[in-house]
């Protein structure tokens, strides 16, 4: 944890390395704003599993996975007139053990289907064809 000024200095060093040296950097953070600032691609993970991956702008501005949506909707709003979405509901608020083949977010996902507890080929069946 560093103060805001030092953090921005470090992030600008990352950007400089990326642009001038064509270096790839893996930036692991809970801070979606800084991830968006320095990243070309973003991977959203939940309990060690990839929930969504793609172009940073696409993932953060038009998230497809329910977990990514909930994560973004839970961020504090700068405008005090905007309130948190009241309708966000997670099932199973406590973390539970999951079946070995089950999808880790299934017990908390508002869109979970029976197959989410049985199969594990994609992160979200909502978009599977």
Backbone atoms as SQL, in Angstrom:
CREATE TABLE atoms (id INTEGER PRIMARY KEY, chain TEXT, resi INTEGER, resn TEXT, atom TEXT, x REAL, y REAL, z REAL);
INSERT INTO atoms VALUES
  (1, 'A', 1, 'UNK', 'N', 0.846, -1.169, 0.000),
  (2, 'A', 1, 'UNK', 'CA', 0.000, 0.000, 0.000),
  (3, 'A', 1, 'UNK', 'C', 0.893, 1.233, 0.000),
  (4, 'A', 2, 'UNK', 'N', 0.713, 2.073, -0.984),
  (5, 'A', 2, 'UNK', 'CA', 1.484, 3.315, -1.074),
  (6, 'A', 2, 'UNK', 'C', 0.516, 4.469, -1.277),
  (7, 'A', 3, 'UNK', 'N', 0.989, 5.681, -1.002),
  (8, 'A', 3, 'UNK', 'CA', 0.089, 6.826, -1.158),
  (9, 'A', 3, 'UNK', 'C', -0.190, 7.075, -2.645),
  (10, 'A', 4, 'UNK', 'N', -1.189, 7.896, -2.912),
  (11, 'A', 4, 'UNK', 'CA', -1.681, 8.098, -4.281),
  (12, 'A', 4, 'UNK', 'C', -0.617, 8.649, -5.219),
  (13, 'A', 5, 'UNK', 'N', 0.201, 9.571, -4.747),
  (14, 'A', 5, 'UNK', 'CA', 1.225, 10.167, -5.599),
  (15, 'A', 5, 'UNK', 'C', 2.265, 9.138, -6.009),
  (16, 'A', 6, 'UNK', 'N', 2.750, 8.374, -5.051),
  (17, 'A', 6, 'UNK', 'CA', 3.738, 7.338, -5.342),
  (18, 'A', 6, 'UNK', 'C', 3.149, 6.258, -6.248),
  (19, 'A', 7, 'UNK', 'N', 1.889, 5.884, -5.991),
  (20, 'A', 7, 'UNK', 'CA', 1.216, 4.871, -6.818),
  (21, 'A', 7, 'UNK', 'C', 1.145, 5.328, -8.280),
  (22, 'A', 8, 'UNK', 'N', 0.778, 6.579, -8.512),
  (23, 'A', 8, 'UNK', 'CA', 0.704, 7.086, -9.886),
  (24, 'A', 8, 'UNK', 'C', 2.080, 7.106, -10.533),
  (25, 'A', 9, 'UNK', 'N', 3.122, 7.427, -9.763),
  (26, 'A', 9, 'UNK', 'CA', 4.483, 7.401, -10.292),
  (27, 'A', 9, 'UNK', 'C', 4.872, 6.000, -10.745),
  (28, 'A', 10, 'UNK', 'N', 4.534, 5.011, -9.929),
  (29, 'A', 10, 'UNK', 'CA', 4.833, 3.609, -10.268),
  (30, 'A', 10, 'UNK', 'C', 4.042, 3.184, -11.506),
  (31, 'A', 11, 'UNK', 'N', 2.768, 3.540, -11.560),
  (32, 'A', 11, 'UNK', 'CA', 1.942, 3.184, -12.721),
  (33, 'A', 11, 'UNK', 'C', 2.466, 3.838, -13.996),
  (34, 'A', 12, 'UNK', 'N', 2.941, 5.072, -13.890),
  (35, 'A', 12, 'UNK', 'CA', 3.506, 5.743, -15.066),
  (36, 'A', 12, 'UNK', 'C', 4.808, 5.087, -15.512),
  (37, 'A', 13, 'UNK', 'N', 5.577, 4.561, -14.583),
  (38, 'A', 13, 'UNK', 'CA', 6.777, 3.791, -14.943),
  (39, 'A', 13, 'UNK', 'C', 6.358, 2.539, -15.709),
  (40, 'A', 14, 'UNK', 'N', 5.308, 1.863, -15.233),
  (41, 'A', 14, 'UNK', 'CA', 4.791, 0.681, -15.956),
  (42, 'A', 14, 'UNK', 'C', 4.398, 1.057, -17.385),
  (43, 'A', 15, 'UNK', 'N', 3.653, 2.156, -17.523),
  (44, 'A', 15, 'UNK', 'CA', 3.219, 2.592, -18.859),
  (45, 'A', 15, 'UNK', 'C', 4.414, 2.918, -19.748),
  (46, 'A', 16, 'UNK', 'N', 5.409, 3.577, -19.179),
  (47, 'A', 16, 'UNK', 'CA', 6.604, 3.935, -19.932),
  (48, 'A', 16, 'UNK', 'C', 7.342, 2.675, -20.407),
  (49, 'A', 17, 'UNK', 'N', 7.480, 1.709, -19.519),
  (50, 'A', 17, 'UNK', 'CA', 8.117, 0.436, -19.891),
  (51, 'A', 17, 'UNK', 'C', 7.347, -0.260, -21.008),
  (52, 'A', 18, 'UNK', 'N', 6.048, -0.262, -20.869),
  (53, 'A', 18, 'UNK', 'CA', 5.191, -0.932, -21.854),
  (54, 'A', 18, 'UNK', 'C', 5.311, -0.274, -23.224),
  (55, 'A', 19, 'UNK', 'N', 5.275, 1.039, -23.249),
  (56, 'A', 19, 'UNK', 'CA', 5.268, 1.760, -24.520),
  (57, 'A', 19, 'UNK', 'C', 6.647, 1.864, -25.167),
  (58, 'A', 20, 'UNK', 'N', 7.685, 2.085, -24.374),
  (59, 'A', 20, 'UNK', 'CA', 9.018, 2.289, -24.942),
  (60, 'A', 20, 'UNK', 'C', 9.807, 0.997, -25.115),
  (61, 'A', 21, 'UNK', 'N', 9.609, 0.051, -24.215),
  (62, 'A', 21, 'UNK', 'CA', 10.390, -1.184, -24.252),
  (63, 'A', 21, 'UNK', 'C', 9.581, -2.371, -24.761),
  (64, 'A', 22, 'UNK', 'N', 8.308, -2.136, -25.048),
  (65, 'A', 22, 'UNK', 'CA', 7.411, -3.213, -25.477),
  (66, 'A', 22, 'UNK', 'C', 7.403, -4.360, -24.473),
  (67, 'A', 23, 'UNK', 'N', 7.519, -4.004, -23.207),
  (68, 'A', 23, 'UNK', 'CA', 7.528, -5.005, -22.141),
  (69, 'A', 23, 'UNK', 'C', 6.098, -5.403, -21.797),
  (70, 'A', 24, 'UNK', 'N', 5.946, -6.644, -21.412),
  (71, 'A', 24, 'UNK', 'CA', 4.659, -7.124, -20.903),
  (72, 'A', 24, 'UNK', 'C', 4.743, -7.147, -19.385),
  (73, 'A', 25, 'UNK', 'N', 3.706, -6.674, -18.753),
  (74, 'A', 25, 'UNK', 'CA', 3.678, -6.618, -17.295),
  (75, 'A', 25, 'UNK', 'C', 2.408, -7.306, -16.815),
  (76, 'A', 26, 'UNK', 'N', 2.554, -8.162, -15.836),
  (77, 'A', 26, 'UNK', 'CA', 1.382, -8.751, -15.181),
  (78, 'A', 26, 'UNK', 'C', 1.152, -7.931, -13.916),
  (79, 'A', 27, 'UNK', 'N', 0.032, -7.257, -13.887),
  (80, 'A', 27, 'UNK', 'CA', -0.296, -6.349, -12.787),
  (81, 'A', 27, 'UNK', 'C', -1.468, -6.960, -12.024),
  (82, 'A', 28, 'UNK', 'N', -1.217, -7.405, -10.811),
  (83, 'A', 28, 'UNK', 'CA', -2.242, -8.060, -10.000),
  (84, 'A', 28, 'UNK', 'C', -2.738, -7.047, -8.969),
  (85, 'A', 29, 'UNK', 'N', -4.042, -6.777, -8.999),
  (86, 'A', 29, 'UNK', 'CA', -4.592, -5.751, -8.115),
  (87, 'A', 29, 'UNK', 'C', -6.077, -5.969, -7.874),
  (88, 'A', 30, 'UNK', 'N', -6.579, -5.321, -6.837),
  (89, 'A', 30, 'UNK', 'CA', -8.016, -5.241, -6.601),
  (90, 'A', 30, 'UNK', 'C', -8.549, -3.900, -7.085),
  (91, 'A', 31, 'UNK', 'N', -7.667, -3.012, -7.496),
  (92, 'A', 31, 'UNK', 'CA', -8.029, -1.653, -7.889),
  (93, 'A', 31, 'UNK', 'C', -8.329, -1.620, -9.389),
  (94, 'A', 32, 'UNK', 'N', -9.599, -1.662, -9.742),
  (95, 'A', 32, 'UNK', 'CA', -9.990, -1.720, -11.152),
  (96, 'A', 32, 'UNK', 'C', -9.634, -0.447, -11.913),
  (97, 'A', 33, 'UNK', 'N', -9.623, 0.693, -11.238),
  (98, 'A', 33, 'UNK', 'CA', -9.284, 1.949, -11.918),
  (99, 'A', 33, 'UNK', 'C', -7.835, 1.938, -12.388),
  (100, 'A', 34, 'UNK', 'N', -6.913, 1.506, -11.525),
  (101, 'A', 34, 'UNK', 'CA', -5.512, 1.471, -11.946),
  (102, 'A', 34, 'UNK', 'C', -5.269, 0.355, -12.950),
  (103, 'A', 35, 'UNK', 'N', -5.994, -0.736, -12.829),
  (104, 'A', 35, 'UNK', 'CA', -5.862, -1.823, -13.808),
  (105, 'A', 35, 'UNK', 'C', -6.271, -1.320, -15.186),
  (106, 'A', 36, 'UNK', 'N', -7.347, -0.582, -15.240),
  (107, 'A', 36, 'UNK', 'CA', -7.819, -0.012, -16.506),
  (108, 'A', 36, 'UNK', 'C', -6.794, 0.971, -17.074),
  (109, 'A', 37, 'UNK', 'N', -6.172, 1.749, -16.197),
  (110, 'A', 37, 'UNK', 'CA', -5.209, 2.777, -16.594),
  (111, 'A', 37, 'UNK', 'C', -3.971, 2.180, -17.272),
  (112, 'A', 38, 'UNK', 'N', -3.469, 1.046, -16.769),
  (113, 'A', 38, 'UNK', 'CA', -2.210, 0.504, -17.291),
  (114, 'A', 38, 'UNK', 'C', -2.363, -0.718, -18.186),
  (115, 'A', 39, 'UNK', 'N', -3.554, -1.256, -18.311),
  (116, 'A', 39, 'UNK', 'CA', -3.714, -2.553, -18.971),
  (117, 'A', 39, 'UNK', 'C', -4.322, -2.474, -20.354),
  (118, 'A', 40, 'UNK', 'N', -3.835, -3.336, -21.225),
  (119, 'A', 40, 'UNK', 'CA', -4.458, -3.548, -22.526),
  (120, 'A', 40, 'UNK', 'C', -5.543, -4.617, -22.390),
  (121, 'A', 41, 'UNK', 'N', -5.268, -5.608, -21.540),
  (122, 'A', 41, 'UNK', 'CA', -6.192, -6.715, -21.299),
  (123, 'A', 41, 'UNK', 'C', -6.406, -6.864, -19.802),
  (124, 'A', 42, 'UNK', 'N', -7.592, -7.339, -19.444),
  (125, 'A', 42, 'UNK', 'CA', -7.916, -7.563, -18.033),
  (126, 'A', 42, 'UNK', 'C', -8.504, -8.965, -17.880),
  (127, 'A', 43, 'UNK', 'N', -8.076, -9.622, -16.807),
  (128, 'A', 43, 'UNK', 'CA', -8.615, -10.926, -16.444),
  (129, 'A', 43, 'UNK', 'C', -9.240, -10.778, -15.053),
  (130, 'A', 44, 'UNK', 'N', -10.517, -11.063, -14.945),
  (131, 'A', 44, 'UNK', 'CA', -11.216, -11.003, -13.665),
  (132, 'A', 44, 'UNK', 'C', -11.271, -12.420, -13.114),
  (133, 'A', 45, 'UNK', 'N', -10.821, -12.561, -11.859),
  (134, 'A', 45, 'UNK', 'CA', -10.780, -13.892, -11.251),
  (135, 'A', 45, 'UNK', 'C', -11.640, -13.923, -9.990),
  (136, 'A', 46, 'UNK', 'N', -12.145, -15.113, -9.699),
  (137, 'A', 46, 'UNK', 'CA', -12.919, -15.347, -8.481),
  (138, 'A', 46, 'UNK', 'C', -12.453, -16.678, -7.907),
  (139, 'A', 47, 'UNK', 'N', -11.934, -16.668, -6.696),
  (140, 'A', 47, 'UNK', 'CA', -11.458, -17.864, -6.017),
  (141, 'A', 47, 'UNK', 'C', -10.510, -18.686, -6.894),
  (142, 'A', 48, 'UNK', 'N', -9.605, -18.011, -7.605),
  (143, 'A', 48, 'UNK', 'CA', -8.592, -18.697, -8.393),
  (144, 'A', 48, 'UNK', 'C', -9.016, -19.112, -9.783),
  (145, 'A', 49, 'UNK', 'N', -10.227, -18.798, -10.181),
  (146, 'A', 49, 'UNK', 'CA', -10.708, -19.152, -11.519),
  (147, 'A', 49, 'UNK', 'C', -10.991, -17.897, -12.339),
  (148, 'A', 50, 'UNK', 'N', -10.707, -17.980, -13.641),
  (149, 'A', 50, 'UNK', 'CA', -10.970, -16.865, -14.542),
  (150, 'A', 50, 'UNK', 'C', -12.469, -16.783, -14.808),
  (151, 'A', 51, 'UNK', 'N', -13.026, -15.622, -14.542),
  (152, 'A', 51, 'UNK', 'CA', -14.442, -15.391, -14.806),
  (153, 'A', 51, 'UNK', 'C', -14.635, -14.706, -16.154),
  (154, 'A', 52, 'UNK', 'N', -13.718, -13.787, -16.482),
  (155, 'A', 52, 'UNK', 'CA', -13.833, -13.050, -17.741),
  (156, 'A', 52, 'UNK', 'C', -12.456, -12.528, -18.116),
  (157, 'A', 53, 'UNK', 'N', -12.159, -12.549, -19.400),
  (158, 'A', 53, 'UNK', 'CA', -10.882, -12.053, -19.909),
  (159, 'A', 53, 'UNK', 'C', -11.118, -11.350, -21.233),
  (160, 'A', 54, 'UNK', 'N', -10.412, -10.254, -21.437),
  (161, 'A', 54, 'UNK', 'CA', -10.525, -9.576, -22.718),
  (162, 'A', 54, 'UNK', 'C', -9.896, -8.206, -22.695),
  (163, 'A', 55, 'UNK', 'N', -10.140, -7.477, -23.761),
  (164, 'A', 55, 'UNK', 'CA', -9.685, -6.102, -23.875),
  (165, 'A', 55, 'UNK', 'C', -10.177, -5.326, -22.651),
  (166, 'A', 56, 'UNK', 'N', -9.281, -4.541, -22.028),
  (167, 'A', 56, 'UNK', 'CA', -9.624, -3.838, -20.784),
  (168, 'A', 56, 'UNK', 'C', -10.878, -2.983, -20.932),
  (169, 'A', 57, 'UNK', 'N', -10.965, -2.260, -22.030),
  (170, 'A', 57, 'UNK', 'CA', -12.132, -1.400, -22.233),
  (171, 'A', 57, 'UNK', 'C', -13.408, -2.226, -22.366),
  (172, 'A', 58, 'UNK', 'N', -13.359, -3.300, -23.118),
  (173, 'A', 58, 'UNK', 'CA', -14.542, -4.157, -23.292),
  (174, 'A', 58, 'UNK', 'C', -14.999, -4.764, -21.972),
  (175, 'A', 59, 'UNK', 'N', -14.056, -5.318, -21.222),
  (176, 'A', 59, 'UNK', 'CA', -14.408, -6.002, -19.969),
  (177, 'A', 59, 'UNK', 'C', -14.985, -5.026, -18.949),
  (178, 'A', 60, 'UNK', 'N', -14.377, -3.849, -18.817),
  (179, 'A', 60, 'UNK', 'CA', -14.827, -2.919, -17.778),
  (180, 'A', 60, 'UNK', 'C', -15.991, -2.032, -18.188),
  (181, 'A', 61, 'UNK', 'N', -16.178, -1.818, -19.486),
  (182, 'A', 61, 'UNK', 'CA', -17.287, -0.975, -19.906),
  (183, 'A', 61, 'UNK', 'C', -18.515, -1.770, -20.341),
  (184, 'A', 62, 'UNK', 'N', -18.318, -3.025, -20.707),
  (185, 'A', 62, 'UNK', 'CA', -19.445, -3.870, -21.103),
  (186, 'A', 62, 'UNK', 'C', -19.212, -5.296, -20.611),
  (187, 'A', 63, 'UNK', 'N', -19.208, -5.491, -19.282),
  (188, 'A', 63, 'UNK', 'CA', -18.920, -6.813, -18.737),
  (189, 'A', 63, 'UNK', 'C', -20.003, -7.820, -19.101),
  (190, 'A', 64, 'UNK', 'N', -19.588, -9.048, -19.376),
  (191, 'A', 64, 'UNK', 'CA', -20.538, -10.103, -19.710),
  (192, 'A', 64, 'UNK', 'C', -20.806, -11.035, -18.534),
  (193, 'A', 65, 'UNK', 'N', -19.792, -11.314, -17.760),
  (194, 'A', 65, 'UNK', 'CA', -19.957, -12.278, -16.670),
  (195, 'A', 65, 'UNK', 'C', -20.665, -11.639, -15.479),
  (196, 'A', 66, 'UNK', 'N', -21.586, -12.349, -14.845),
  (197, 'A', 66, 'UNK', 'CA', -22.305, -11.790, -13.686),
  (198, 'A', 66, 'UNK', 'C', -21.371, -11.319, -12.572),
  (199, 'A', 67, 'UNK', 'N', -20.280, -12.035, -12.314),
  (200, 'A', 67, 'UNK', 'CA', -19.364, -11.617, -11.251),
  (201, 'A', 67, 'UNK', 'C', -18.705, -10.281, -11.599),
  (202, 'A', 68, 'UNK', 'N', -18.271, -10.118, -12.846),
  (203, 'A', 68, 'UNK', 'CA', -17.659, -8.854, -13.259),
  (204, 'A', 68, 'UNK', 'C', -18.660, -7.714, -13.123),
  (205, 'A', 69, 'UNK', 'N', -19.897, -7.962, -13.516),
  (206, 'A', 69, 'UNK', 'CA', -20.943, -6.931, -13.387),
  (207, 'A', 69, 'UNK', 'C', -21.141, -6.535, -11.932),
  (208, 'A', 70, 'UNK', 'N', -21.261, -7.525, -11.064),
  (209, 'A', 70, 'UNK', 'CA', -21.479, -7.259, -9.638),
  (210, 'A', 70, 'UNK', 'C', -20.278, -6.521, -9.052),
  (211, 'A', 71, 'UNK', 'N', -19.084, -6.929, -9.447),
  (212, 'A', 71, 'UNK', 'CA', -17.864, -6.277, -8.971),
  (213, 'A', 71, 'UNK', 'C', -17.852, -4.798, -9.349),
  (214, 'A', 72, 'UNK', 'N', -18.161, -4.496, -10.594),
  (215, 'A', 72, 'UNK', 'CA', -18.173, -3.104, -11.061),
  (216, 'A', 72, 'UNK', 'C', -19.309, -2.303, -10.432),
  (217, 'A', 73, 'UNK', 'N', -20.461, -2.926, -10.252),
  (218, 'A', 73, 'UNK', 'CA', -21.605, -2.225, -9.668),
  (219, 'A', 73, 'UNK', 'C', -21.407, -1.952, -8.181),
  (220, 'A', 74, 'UNK', 'N', -20.480, -2.661, -7.548),
  (221, 'A', 74, 'UNK', 'CA', -20.256, -2.468, -6.121),
  (222, 'A', 74, 'UNK', 'C', -19.298, -1.318, -5.825),
  (223, 'A', 75, 'UNK', 'N', -18.678, -0.759, -6.863),
  (224, 'A', 75, 'UNK', 'CA', -17.754, 0.359, -6.649),
  (225, 'A', 75, 'UNK', 'C', -18.509, 1.591, -6.176),
  (226, 'A', 76, 'UNK', 'N', -17.864, 2.343, -5.307),
  (227, 'A', 76, 'UNK', 'CA', -18.473, 3.581, -4.832),
  (228, 'A', 76, 'UNK', 'C', -18.605, 4.564, -5.984),
  (229, 'A', 77, 'UNK', 'N', -19.697, 5.285, -5.993),
  (230, 'A', 77, 'UNK', 'CA', -19.951, 6.287, -7.025),
  (231, 'A', 77, 'UNK', 'C', -19.464, 7.645, -6.526),
  (232, 'A', 78, 'UNK', 'N', -18.830, 8.419, -7.399),
  (233, 'A', 78, 'UNK', 'CA', -18.348, 9.746, -7.030),
  (234, 'A', 78, 'UNK', 'C', -19.515, 10.702, -6.861),
  (235, 'A', 79, 'UNK', 'N', -20.533, 10.572, -7.664),
  (236, 'A', 79, 'UNK', 'CA', -21.704, 11.439, -7.614),
  (237, 'A', 79, 'UNK', 'C', -22.620, 10.976, -6.474),
  (238, 'A', 80, 'UNK', 'N', -22.812, 11.797, -5.432),
  (239, 'A', 80, 'UNK', 'CA', -23.643, 11.375, -4.300),
  (240, 'A', 80, 'UNK', 'C', -25.108, 11.157, -4.674),
  (241, 'A', 81, 'UNK', 'N', -25.533, 11.688, -5.838),
  (242, 'A', 81, 'UNK', 'CA', -26.916, 11.464, -6.272),
  (243, 'A', 81, 'UNK', 'C', -27.094, 10.050, -6.810),
  (244, 'A', 82, 'UNK', 'N', -25.989, 9.433, -7.248),
  (245, 'A', 82, 'UNK', 'CA', -26.065, 8.050, -7.716),
  (246, 'A', 82, 'UNK', 'C', -25.910, 7.134, -6.516),
  (247, 'A', 83, 'UNK', 'N', -26.793, 6.202, -6.393),
  (248, 'A', 83, 'UNK', 'CA', -26.741, 5.278, -5.278),
  (249, 'A', 83, 'UNK', 'C', -26.300, 3.922, -5.779),
  (250, 'A', 84, 'UNK', 'N', -25.871, 3.086, -4.846),
  (251, 'A', 84, 'UNK', 'CA', -25.547, 1.716, -5.208),
  (252, 'A', 84, 'UNK', 'C', -26.813, 1.058, -5.711),
  (253, 'A', 85, 'UNK', 'N', -26.645, 0.152, -6.635),
  (254, 'A', 85, 'UNK', 'CA', -27.813, -0.578, -7.124),
  (255, 'A', 85, 'UNK', 'C', -28.368, -1.441, -6.005),
  (256, 'A', 86, 'UNK', 'N', -29.578, -1.178, -5.643),
  (257, 'A', 86, 'UNK', 'CA', -30.211, -1.917, -4.554),
  (258, 'A', 86, 'UNK', 'C', -30.534, -3.350, -4.961),
  (259, 'A', 87, 'UNK', 'N', -30.755, -3.568, -6.275),
  (260, 'A', 87, 'UNK', 'CA', -31.222, -4.880, -6.707),
  (261, 'A', 87, 'UNK', 'C', -30.138, -5.942, -6.860),
  (262, 'A', 88, 'UNK', 'N', -28.866, -5.585, -6.575),
  (263, 'A', 88, 'UNK', 'CA', -27.817, -6.596, -6.638),
  (264, 'A', 88, 'UNK', 'C', -28.039, -7.581, -5.512),
  (265, 'A', 89, 'UNK', 'N', -28.209, -8.826, -5.881),
  (266, 'A', 89, 'UNK', 'CA', -28.387, -9.845, -4.862),
  (267, 'A', 89, 'UNK', 'C', -27.499, -11.018, -5.178),
  (268, 'A', 90, 'UNK', 'N', -26.781, -11.458, -4.186),
  (269, 'A', 90, 'UNK', 'CA', -25.964, -12.652, -4.324),
  (270, 'A', 90, 'UNK', 'C', -26.609, -13.746, -3.509),
  (271, 'A', 91, 'UNK', 'N', -26.765, -14.904, -4.117),
  (272, 'A', 91, 'UNK', 'CA', -27.261, -16.021, -3.339),
  (273, 'A', 91, 'UNK', 'C', -26.099, -16.564, -2.534),
  (274, 'A', 92, 'UNK', 'N', -26.376, -17.195, -1.433),
  (275, 'A', 92, 'UNK', 'CA', -25.338, -17.844, -0.641),
  (276, 'A', 92, 'UNK', 'C', -24.228, -16.890, -0.261),
  (277, 'A', 93, 'UNK', 'N', -24.513, -15.889, 0.543),
  (278, 'A', 93, 'UNK', 'CA', -23.508, -14.887, 0.867),
  (279, 'A', 93, 'UNK', 'C', -22.292, -15.465, 1.574),
  (280, 'A', 94, 'UNK', 'N', -22.461, -16.561, 2.279),
  (281, 'A', 94, 'UNK', 'CA', -21.303, -17.171, 2.908),
  (282, 'A', 94, 'UNK', 'C', -20.591, -18.059, 1.877),
  (283, 'A', 95, 'UNK', 'N', -19.287, -18.153, 2.002),
  (284, 'A', 95, 'UNK', 'CA', -18.521, -18.981, 1.066),
  (285, 'A', 95, 'UNK', 'C', -18.711, -20.435, 1.473),
  (286, 'A', 96, 'UNK', 'N', -19.124, -21.249, 0.513),
  (287, 'A', 96, 'UNK', 'CA', -19.397, -22.663, 0.781),
  (288, 'A', 96, 'UNK', 'C', -18.435, -23.526, -0.003),
  (289, 'A', 97, 'UNK', 'N', -18.350, -24.771, 0.400),
  (290, 'A', 97, 'UNK', 'CA', -17.552, -25.726, -0.369),
  (291, 'A', 97, 'UNK', 'C', -18.315, -26.077, -1.633),
  (292, 'A', 98, 'UNK', 'N', -17.619, -26.322, -2.708),
  (293, 'A', 98, 'UNK', 'CA', -18.239, -26.614, -3.991),
  (294, 'A', 98, 'UNK', 'C', -17.877, -28.018, -4.428),
  (295, 'A', 99, 'UNK', 'N', -18.706, -28.573, -5.283),
  (296, 'A', 99, 'UNK', 'CA', -18.413, -29.859, -5.875),
  (297, 'A', 99, 'UNK', 'C', -17.130, -29.753, -6.679),
  (298, 'A', 100, 'UNK', 'N', -16.388, -30.840, -6.796),
  (299, 'A', 100, 'UNK', 'CA', -15.108, -30.835, -7.504),
  (300, 'A', 100, 'UNK', 'C', -15.255, -30.364, -8.949),
  (301, 'A', 101, 'UNK', 'N', -16.357, -30.725, -9.621),
  (302, 'A', 101, 'UNK', 'CA', -16.542, -30.331, -11.012),
  (303, 'A', 101, 'UNK', 'C', -17.390, -29.079, -11.162),
  (304, 'A', 102, 'UNK', 'N', -17.859, -28.531, -10.073),
  (305, 'A', 102, 'UNK', 'CA', -18.762, -27.388, -10.152),
  (306, 'A', 102, 'UNK', 'C', -18.067, -26.074, -10.437),
  (307, 'A', 103, 'UNK', 'N', -18.866, -25.105, -10.799),
  (308, 'A', 103, 'UNK', 'CA', -18.417, -23.763, -11.109),
  (309, 'A', 103, 'UNK', 'C', -18.363, -22.971, -9.806),
  (310, 'A', 104, 'UNK', 'N', -17.239, -22.373, -9.472),
  (311, 'A', 104, 'UNK', 'CA', -17.026, -21.775, -8.158),
  (312, 'A', 104, 'UNK', 'C', -17.983, -20.642, -7.805),
  (313, 'A', 105, 'UNK', 'N', -18.454, -19.892, -8.782),
  (314, 'A', 105, 'UNK', 'CA', -19.325, -18.760, -8.490),
  (315, 'A', 105, 'UNK', 'C', -20.796, -19.163, -8.453),
  (316, 'A', 106, 'UNK', 'N', -21.099, -20.417, -8.768),
  (317, 'A', 106, 'UNK', 'CA', -22.492, -20.860, -8.916),
  (318, 'A', 106, 'UNK', 'C', -23.346, -20.625, -7.674),
  (319, 'A', 107, 'UNK', 'N', -22.824, -20.861, -6.488),
  (320, 'A', 107, 'UNK', 'CA', -23.632, -20.686, -5.271),
  (321, 'A', 107, 'UNK', 'C', -23.975, -19.223, -5.004),
  (322, 'A', 108, 'UNK', 'N', -23.270, -18.295, -5.628),
  (323, 'A', 108, 'UNK', 'CA', -23.526, -16.873, -5.400),
  (324, 'A', 108, 'UNK', 'C', -24.119, -16.188, -6.617),
  (325, 'A', 109, 'UNK', 'N', -24.147, -16.859, -7.747),
  (326, 'A', 109, 'UNK', 'CA', -24.577, -16.243, -9.000),
  (327, 'A', 109, 'UNK', 'C', -26.104, -16.160, -9.090),
  (328, 'A', 110, 'UNK', 'N', -26.641, -14.979, -9.395),
  (329, 'A', 110, 'UNK', 'CA', -28.091, -14.849, -9.514),
  (330, 'A', 110, 'UNK', 'C', -28.649, -15.540, -10.763),
  (331, 'A', 111, 'UNK', 'N', -27.795, -15.957, -11.698),
  (332, 'A', 111, 'UNK', 'CA', -28.239, -16.596, -12.935),
  (333, 'A', 111, 'UNK', 'C', -27.891, -18.081, -12.989),
  (334, 'A', 112, 'UNK', 'N', -27.422, -18.656, -11.901),
  (335, 'A', 112, 'UNK', 'CA', -26.950, -20.043, -11.899),
  (336, 'A', 112, 'UNK', 'C', -28.047, -21.013, -12.334),
  (337, 'A', 113, 'UNK', 'N', -27.620, -21.984, -13.132),
  (338, 'A', 113, 'UNK', 'CA', -28.501, -23.060, -13.590),
  (339, 'A', 113, 'UNK', 'C', -27.958, -24.366, -13.032),
  (340, 'A', 114, 'UNK', 'N', -28.743, -25.425, -13.116),
  (341, 'A', 114, 'UNK', 'CA', -28.318, -26.718, -12.602),
  (342, 'A', 114, 'UNK', 'C', -26.969, -27.150, -13.177),
  (343, 'A', 115, 'UNK', 'N', -26.765, -26.903, -14.478),
  (344, 'A', 115, 'UNK', 'CA', -25.517, -27.333, -15.117),
  (345, 'A', 115, 'UNK', 'C', -24.291, -26.626, -14.543),
  (346, 'A', 116, 'UNK', 'N', -24.473, -25.464, -13.931),
  (347, 'A', 116, 'UNK', 'CA', -23.349, -24.739, -13.345),
  (348, 'A', 116, 'UNK', 'C', -22.739, -25.505, -12.170),
  (349, 'A', 117, 'UNK', 'N', -23.539, -26.364, -11.547),
  (350, 'A', 117, 'UNK', 'CA', -23.059, -27.147, -10.416),
  (351, 'A', 117, 'UNK', 'C', -22.464, -28.480, -10.862),
  (352, 'A', 118, 'UNK', 'N', -22.613, -28.825, -12.143),
  (353, 'A', 118, 'UNK', 'CA', -22.187, -30.134, -12.620),
  (354, 'A', 118, 'UNK', 'C', -21.010, -30.087, -13.581),
  (355, 'A', 119, 'UNK', 'N', -20.950, -29.103, -14.459),
  (356, 'A', 119, 'UNK', 'CA', -19.945, -29.069, -15.505),
  (357, 'A', 119, 'UNK', 'C', -18.950, -27.947, -15.269),
  (358, 'A', 120, 'UNK', 'N', -17.828, -28.029, -15.988),
  (359, 'A', 120, 'UNK', 'CA', -16.813, -26.999, -15.815),
  (360, 'A', 120, 'UNK', 'C', -16.025, -26.804, -17.107),
  (361, 'A', 121, 'UNK', 'N', -16.705, -26.435, -18.176),
  (362, 'A', 121, 'UNK', 'CA', -16.034, -26.210, -19.445),
  (363, 'A', 121, 'UNK', 'C', -15.923, -24.732, -19.772),
  (364, 'A', 122, 'UNK', 'N', -16.862, -23.931, -19.334),
  (365, 'A', 122, 'UNK', 'CA', -16.803, -22.487, -19.523),
  (366, 'A', 122, 'UNK', 'C', -17.090, -21.831, -18.193),
  (367, 'A', 123, 'UNK', 'N', -16.696, -20.567, -18.059),
  (368, 'A', 123, 'UNK', 'CA', -16.913, -19.869, -16.805),
  (369, 'A', 123, 'UNK', 'C', -18.362, -19.489, -16.580),
  (370, 'A', 124, 'UNK', 'N', -19.129, -19.271, -17.664),
  (371, 'A', 124, 'UNK', 'CA', -20.514, -18.847, -17.476),
  (372, 'A', 124, 'UNK', 'C', -21.390, -19.467, -18.554),
  (373, 'A', 125, 'UNK', 'N', -22.383, -20.202, -18.149),
  (374, 'A', 125, 'UNK', 'CA', -23.295, -20.854, -19.106),
  (375, 'A', 125, 'UNK', 'C', -24.269, -19.877, -19.735),
  (376, 'A', 126, 'UNK', 'N', -24.392, -18.686, -19.174),
  (377, 'A', 126, 'UNK', 'CA', -25.305, -17.690, -19.716),
  (378, 'A', 126, 'UNK', 'C', -24.954, -17.347, -21.166),
  (379, 'A', 127, 'UNK', 'N', -23.659, -17.410, -21.518),
  (380, 'A', 127, 'UNK', 'CA', -23.212, -17.057, -22.852),
  (381, 'A', 127, 'UNK', 'C', -22.734, -18.238, -23.674),
  (382, 'A', 128, 'UNK', 'N', -22.841, -19.436, -23.144),
  (383, 'A', 128, 'UNK', 'CA', -22.409, -20.631, -23.891),
  (384, 'A', 128, 'UNK', 'C', -23.424, -20.946, -24.974),
  (385, 'A', 129, 'UNK', 'N', -22.924, -21.433, -26.102),
  (386, 'A', 129, 'UNK', 'CA', -23.827, -21.784, -27.218),
  (387, 'A', 129, 'UNK', 'C', -24.007, -23.274, -27.268);
